[in-house]
Amino acid sequence: MVLFVEYPKCTTCQKAKKWLDSHGIVYTSRHIKEEKPTSGELREWHKRSGLPLKKFFNTSGMLYKSMGLKDKLPEMSEEEQYELLASDGMLVKRPLIVGDDFVLTGFREKEWDEKL
C-alpha cells in the first residue's frame, strides 16, 4: 500500500487518483491541507526520493510566488526549508506518492508506470 498525499481540488491530483484507481493500486489518501506533512516526514521522504529538496516545493503555486521563495530558498538551510514546507501544505508539490522504497512528487505517468 502507498500513501497518496493530495489536494482534492487539484486537477493533477484528480488525474493521478484516476490513474491509481485504473491500475488497481491500493492507497491511503491524505488531504495535504487538512493533514499537512511534518518536517520529519518531509525530511524522510526527501532522503528516500533521491530528489533535490526544491522538487518538494509547489513552484507554480500562488503561495510560493507571493512569498518570493524563488529568491529566498537558495539562502535558506535545508532545515529551514523543511520547516517552511511543513508550515503550509499548499507549499508542497502535489500529488505526492510515498511507497516503502520510493517517493514521487507531481504526476508524470511514465515515472509512475515505472515505480508502481
Secondary structure, 3 states (H helix, E strand, C coil): CEEEEECCCCHHHHHHHHHHHHCCCCEEEEECCCCCCCHHHHHHHHHHHCCCHHHHECCCCHHHHHCCHHHHHHHCCHHHHHHHHHHCHHHECCCEEECCCCEEECCCHHHHHHHC
